[in-house]
Amino acid sequence: MPALPPQASLATSGLGIDNRSLDGLRGRAATDPRGAVREASKQFETLFMNELMKSMRATTMAEDDGDGNLSGRNLSTSMLDGQFAQQLSGRLGGLSDAIQKQLERQMGLAPGPIPTTGSANNTPAPLSAKPQPVRAPQTAAAGFVQQHSTAAQQAERETGIPASFMVSQAALETGWGRKEIRHADGSPSFNLFGIKAGAGWKGPVAEVTTTEYIDGRPQKVTAKFRAYGSYAESFADYARLMKASPRYAAATQAVAAQSRTAEAGSAAHAARFAQGLQQAGYATDPAYADKLTRVINTTLRLQRTLTA
């Protein structure tokens, strides 16, 4: 048998077996999250390949033939299998590639495919992200914008409100998809705009605790919100509300008219839309217009980046 290099032993490279390997991955994640994900994916594949080879050996190795050297042969075979597992891991198109892509999507390092069901972009921020005021995680925000663009464009045709403005309002209401309204069992309500279930609503509802500003002070209250079967239904219901309610008629008509001018998509355009919604009483938060304006400007920058 050829001499085995030290790294052939699974103990020197196995994720979860060597604490130094884990500490090294944690440290690397802070400065190079993609590299840490790539290394962790390879380690997972190595463990899987090693277990696979152990299972194969278990079905083919003979019983102790009486020479008393079975444990020695098992050790040598285990070390050889560890070396083979490492050599077979990390190849292009292999299991580690699939693990890496999945981890990157879950960590917000890549927007990933646009889901058609389930929660919107409900992933933690990248490991390297540091808390910053009023700034959305860029990768998560890009995924949110991509996910809802089609439904927003349909709503734009119905209302004249720019799709980017509606996506931004959905982002503000849900924290870029991280704080969606959910049913008691945790299932999504698909309510992206925080529309409450009033007396005229005959559909399903989700009852949750929310923050309302009463006399300028935030208070926790329990309220019923409309629930839908999809995010597209949420955009469609928002469009109906904007078109049918006299309360929002002035804001909707003003922003639709401005969308046909040279100022369309400008910071001033965004600010007027946000202020019109606040004046109409869309939300009780006294800073709602300022927050929505900032989110719209973020969305516009992201869209320019995505189409560049």
Backbone torsions as a table, in degrees:
resi	resn	phi	psi	omega
1	MET	NA	134.0	178.6
2	PRO	-67.5	154.2	179.1
3	ALA	-66.2	137.6	-178.1
4	LEU	-96.6	136.2	176.9
5	PRO	-70.3	159.1	-177.6
6	PRO	-56.3	-34.8	-175.9
7	GLN	-72.1	-3.9	178.9
8	ALA	-66.6	-26.6	-179.7
9	SER	-71.9	129.0	-179.7
10	LEU	-62.0	-27.7	-177.3
11	ALA	-65.0	-24.5	-178.9
12	THR	-84.6	-13.2	-176.6
13	SER	-131.7	-7.6	-174.0
14	GLY	-70.1	126.2	177.7
15	LEU	-65.9	131.5	179.3
16	GLY	87.5	-10.8	178.9
17	ILE	-99.7	-41.1	-179.0
18	ASP	-103.4	113.0	-178.4
19	ASN	-62.2	-32.1	179.0
20	ARG	-65.2	-35.4	176.8
21	SER	-63.9	-42.3	178.4
22	LEU	-64.4	-44.4	179.2
23	ASP	-62.1	-38.9	178.4
24	GLY	-64.1	-39.9	178.0
25	LEU	-65.9	-40.5	179.3
26	ARG	-61.9	-44.7	179.4
27	GLY	-64.7	-38.7	-179.8
28	ARG	-69.2	-33.1	-178.4
29	ALA	-60.4	-29.9	-178.1
30	ALA	-71.0	-29.7	-176.3
31	THR	-111.8	-26.1	-178.1
32	ASP	-141.3	73.5	-175.4
33	PRO	-60.1	-38.0	179.9
34	ARG	-65.7	-40.9	177.8
35	GLY	-64.5	-38.7	178.2
36	ALA	-64.9	-40.4	177.9
37	VAL	-64.2	-42.2	179.6
38	ARG	-61.4	-44.0	-179.2
39	GLU	-67.8	-42.6	179.3
40	ALA	-62.7	-39.1	178.9
41	SER	-62.4	-41.9	178.7
42	LYS	-65.1	-38.6	179.3
43	GLN	-64.4	-41.4	177.8
44	PHE	-61.7	-42.4	-179.9
45	GLU	-66.4	-37.4	178.1
46	THR	-61.5	-45.0	177.4
47	LEU	-60.3	-43.4	-179.5
48	PHE	-63.0	-46.3	-178.9
49	MET	-63.7	-37.5	179.3
50	ASN	-65.3	-43.1	178.2
51	GLU	-64.6	-37.7	178.5
52	LEU	-62.3	-43.6	-179.8
53	MET	-68.7	-35.3	175.9
54	LYS	-61.7	-41.4	179.4
55	SER	-64.7	-39.7	178.3
56	MET	-65.1	-41.6	179.2
57	ARG	-63.2	-38.2	-176.0
58	ALA	-62.7	-27.2	-179.0
59	THR	-89.0	-10.9	-175.1
60	THR	-117.9	-22.8	-176.4
61	MET	-72.1	139.6	-179.9
62	ALA	-77.8	160.2	175.2
63	GLU	-67.7	167.8	178.2
64	ASP	-57.0	124.2	-177.2
65	ASP	-88.1	9.4	175.0
66	GLY	94.6	-3.3	-178.7
67	ASP	-85.5	0.0	175.1
68	GLY	73.9	10.7	-175.6
69	ASN	-113.7	20.5	-176.8
70	LEU	-64.7	-42.7	-177.9
71	SER	-63.5	-36.7	177.9
72	GLY	-66.0	-43.2	178.0
73	ARG	-64.2	-39.8	179.4
74	ASN	-62.1	-40.4	179.6
75	LEU	-64.3	-44.7	-179.9
76	SER	-63.7	-42.6	179.1
77	THR	-63.7	-40.6	179.6
78	SER	-62.5	-41.8	179.1
79	MET	-66.2	-40.0	178.1
80	LEU	-65.2	-41.4	178.0
81	ASP	-63.3	-37.5	177.3
82	GLY	-62.0	-39.3	178.1
83	GLN	-66.5	-43.7	178.6
84	PHE	-62.2	-41.7	-178.8
85	ALA	-60.8	-41.4	178.4
86	GLN	-65.8	-40.7	-178.1
87	GLN	-68.1	-30.2	-178.4
88	LEU	-85.2	-11.5	-175.7
89	SER	-92.5	155.7	174.8
90	GLY	79.6	14.5	-179.0
91	ARG	-84.9	151.8	-178.3
92	LEU	-59.5	129.4	179.6
93	GLY	81.9	3.5	-179.2
94	GLY	-85.9	-170.1	-178.0
95	LEU	-62.1	-37.8	-178.4
96	SER	-63.4	-32.9	176.9
97	ASP	-61.5	-45.4	179.9
98	ALA	-65.3	-42.1	178.3
99	ILE	-62.7	-43.4	-178.8
100	GLN	-60.7	-45.4	-179.1
101	LYS	-63.1	-41.1	-179.8
102	GLN	-65.9	-44.2	179.4
103	LEU	-63.4	-40.1	179.8
104	GLU	-63.3	-39.2	177.7
105	ARG	-66.8	-43.2	-178.4
106	GLN	-66.3	-31.1	-178.7
107	MET	-89.1	-1.5	-179.8
108	GLY	79.0	15.4	179.4
109	LEU	-82.1	-13.1	176.7
110	ALA	-149.4	139.0	-179.4
111	PRO	-59.6	-34.0	179.3
112	GLY	74.3	179.8	179.6
113	PRO	-66.7	152.0	180.0
114	ILE	-77.1	116.2	-179.5
115	PRO	-71.8	152.0	177.1
116	THR	-102.4	-17.9	176.8
117	THR	-137.8	173.3	177.0
118	GLY	84.0	-175.8	-175.0
119	SER	-74.1	154.1	-176.0
120	ALA	-87.7	110.3	169.9
121	ASN	56.2	37.5	-171.7
122	ASN	-84.8	68.3	-176.5
123	THR	-126.5	154.1	176.1
124	PRO	-70.3	162.8	178.3
125	ALA	-69.2	158.4	176.9
126	PRO	-55.6	151.6	-178.0
127	LEU	-60.3	-30.2	-177.1
128	SER	-85.1	-6.7	-175.6
129	ALA	-70.0	138.3	177.1
130	LYS	-113.1	141.4	-178.3
131	PRO	-58.2	129.9	177.4
132	GLN	-137.3	140.2	-177.1
133	PRO	-68.4	140.0	174.4
134	VAL	46.4	31.5	175.2
135	ARG	-122.6	125.9	-179.7
136	ALA	-79.4	147.3	172.2
137	PRO	-60.0	120.6	-168.2
138	GLN	-62.2	-42.6	-178.1
139	THR	-68.0	-42.0	178.5
140	ALA	-65.3	-39.7	179.7
141	ALA	-65.0	-41.2	178.7
142	ALA	-61.7	-41.5	177.4
143	GLY	-62.8	-39.7	179.2
144	PHE	-64.2	-44.8	-179.8
145	VAL	-62.9	-44.9	179.5
146	GLN	-63.3	-40.2	-175.4
147	GLN	-63.3	-38.8	-171.4
148	HIS	-105.6	5.4	-175.8
149	SER	-63.0	-42.1	-176.8
150	THR	-63.8	-46.8	179.1
151	ALA	-64.7	-36.4	179.4
152	ALA	-67.8	-36.7	178.7
153	GLN	-66.1	-36.6	175.7
154	GLN	-65.3	-42.1	177.9
155	ALA	-65.4	-32.5	177.3
156	GLU	-63.4	-40.0	178.7
157	ARG	-64.1	-28.7	-179.2
158	GLU	-82.1	-31.6	-169.9
159	THR	-116.0	-25.4	-172.7
160	GLY	85.6	-5.7	177.1
161	ILE	-76.8	129.9	-179.6
162	PRO	-55.5	137.5	-179.1
163	ALA	-57.1	-38.3	-179.1
164	SER	-63.2	-32.7	178.9
165	PHE	-68.3	-39.6	-178.9
166	MET	-72.6	-39.7	175.0
167	VAL	-60.1	-39.9	179.9
168	SER	-65.3	-40.5	178.5
169	GLN	-65.2	-39.9	175.8
170	ALA	-62.4	-38.7	178.4
171	ALA	-64.4	-42.1	179.1
172	LEU	-65.3	-43.4	-176.9
173	GLU	-68.2	-29.0	-175.0
174	THR	-112.9	4.6	-176.5
175	GLY	61.8	47.2	-177.5
176	TRP	58.2	36.7	175.8
177	GLY	89.0	-3.3	-176.2
178	ARG	-87.0	-17.6	-175.3
179	LYS	-128.6	48.4	179.8
180	GLU	-67.4	153.7	173.8
181	ILE	-72.5	128.2	-177.5
182	ARG	-126.1	156.1	174.5
183	HIS	-72.4	169.5	-178.1
184	ALA	-59.2	-29.5	-178.9
185	ASP	-86.7	4.1	177.9
186	GLY	91.8	-7.1	179.8
187	SER	-73.4	151.2	-175.7
188	PRO	-73.7	147.0	173.7
189	SER	-93.0	-12.6	-177.8
190	PHE	62.0	17.2	178.6
191	ASN	-87.0	103.5	-176.0
192	LEU	-90.8	-12.9	-171.4
193	PHE	-117.6	9.6	177.4
194	GLY	62.1	31.6	-179.0
195	ILE	-78.5	124.7	-177.2
196	LYS	-80.6	158.1	179.0
197	ALA	-93.4	95.7	178.4
198	GLY	-80.8	-171.4	-176.8
199	ALA	-63.7	-27.5	-178.1
200	GLY	-84.2	-4.9	-178.0
201	TRP	-84.6	123.7	-178.1
202	LYS	-107.1	0.4	-178.1
203	GLY	-89.5	-173.6	179.1
204	PRO	-67.0	158.3	-178.6
205	VAL	-132.9	160.3	172.6
206	ALA	-126.1	123.9	-178.2
207	GLU	-101.4	119.6	-175.8
208	VAL	-139.8	165.4	173.4
209	THR	-89.0	130.7	-177.6
210	THR	-136.5	170.9	179.4
211	THR	-101.9	125.0	174.7
212	GLU	-120.0	147.1	177.4
213	TYR	-98.1	113.9	-179.4
214	ILE	-114.9	118.9	-173.9
215	ASP	55.2	35.9	176.6
216	GLY	81.4	2.9	-178.2
217	ARG	-117.0	133.5	-179.3
218	PRO	-71.2	134.7	177.8
219	GLN	-139.0	145.7	177.3
220	LYS	-84.1	127.8	178.3
221	VAL	-135.4	159.0	175.0
222	THR	-99.9	129.6	-176.7
223	ALA	-140.5	157.6	177.1
224	LYS	-101.6	132.4	-179.1
225	PHE	-119.3	151.3	177.5
226	ARG	-64.7	145.5	176.9
227	ALA	-123.0	145.8	-175.7
228	TYR	-127.5	174.0	177.9
229	GLY	-92.7	-10.7	-179.1
230	SER	-164.2	167.1	176.0
231	TYR	-68.2	-32.6	177.8
232	ALA	-61.4	-39.0	177.4
233	GLU	-63.9	-36.1	178.9
234	SER	-63.9	-44.9	177.9
235	PHE	-64.3	-40.3	-179.1
236	ALA	-64.9	-40.1	179.5
237	ASP	-68.9	-37.2	175.8
238	TYR	-61.3	-43.0	179.4
239	ALA	-62.1	-41.6	178.1
240	ARG	-63.0	-41.2	179.9
241	LEU	-62.9	-44.6	-178.7
242	MET	-65.4	-34.1	-178.2
243	LYS	-81.0	-38.1	-170.3
244	ALA	-91.5	-25.5	-174.8
245	SER	-84.0	122.3	175.9
246	PRO	-59.5	-24.3	-178.4
247	ARG	-60.0	-37.2	-176.1
248	TYR	-106.0	6.6	-175.2
249	ALA	-59.6	-46.3	-177.1
250	ALA	-62.5	-45.5	-179.2
251	ALA	-65.0	-41.4	-178.8
252	THR	-66.6	-45.8	-178.7
253	GLN	-65.7	-38.8	-179.1
254	ALA	-65.5	-45.7	-177.4
255	VAL	-71.1	-34.0	178.0
256	ALA	-66.1	-40.0	178.5
257	ALA	-65.5	-41.7	-178.8
258	GLN	-69.5	-25.2	179.5
259	SER	-64.5	-17.4	-179.6
260	ARG	-96.7	6.9	-179.0
261	THR	-107.6	178.5	-179.7
262	ALA	-68.3	-18.3	-178.0
263	GLU	-83.7	-2.6	-176.6
264	ALA	-54.2	130.9	177.7
265	GLY	79.2	6.0	179.9
266	SER	-86.0	170.1	177.8
267	ALA	-62.4	-37.1	179.4
268	ALA	-66.3	-39.1	177.4
269	HIS	-61.2	-46.3	179.9
270	ALA	-62.7	-43.2	-178.0
271	ALA	-64.2	-40.7	-179.6
272	ARG	-65.6	-39.5	177.6
273	PHE	-62.8	-46.6	-179.1
274	ALA	-63.5	-42.6	179.5
275	GLN	-67.1	-36.9	177.8
276	GLY	-62.6	-40.5	177.9
277	LEU	-65.1	-42.8	-179.4
278	GLN	-66.1	-41.6	178.7
279	GLN	-63.5	-31.0	178.0
280	ALA	-78.7	-7.0	177.4
281	GLY	84.8	29.6	-179.8
282	TYR	-62.1	-37.5	-178.8
283	ALA	-136.7	155.3	-179.9
284	THR	-89.0	-11.3	179.2
285	ASP	-66.0	120.0	-178.5
286	PRO	-66.1	-18.2	179.0
287	ALA	-100.5	14.8	-174.0
288	TYR	-59.0	-45.8	-177.2
289	ALA	-61.9	-43.6	179.6
290	ASP	-63.6	-43.6	-179.7
291	LYS	-63.6	-44.8	-178.4
292	LEU	-65.4	-39.2	178.3
293	THR	-59.9	-43.4	179.5
294	ARG	-63.9	-41.1	-179.4
295	VAL	-67.2	-40.4	177.5
296	ILE	-59.9	-44.6	179.5
297	ASN	-62.7	-36.6	175.6
298	THR	-63.9	-45.1	179.8
299	THR	-61.8	-42.8	179.2
300	LEU	-61.4	-40.5	177.6
301	ARG	-64.8	-41.8	179.4
302	LEU	-63.0	-42.0	-179.5
303	GLN	-63.9	-38.3	176.7
304	ARG	-63.8	-38.0	178.8
305	THR	-67.7	-42.4	-177.2
306	LEU	-67.6	-28.0	-177.6
307	THR	-99.6	-1.6	-178.3
308	ALA	-69.1	NA	NA
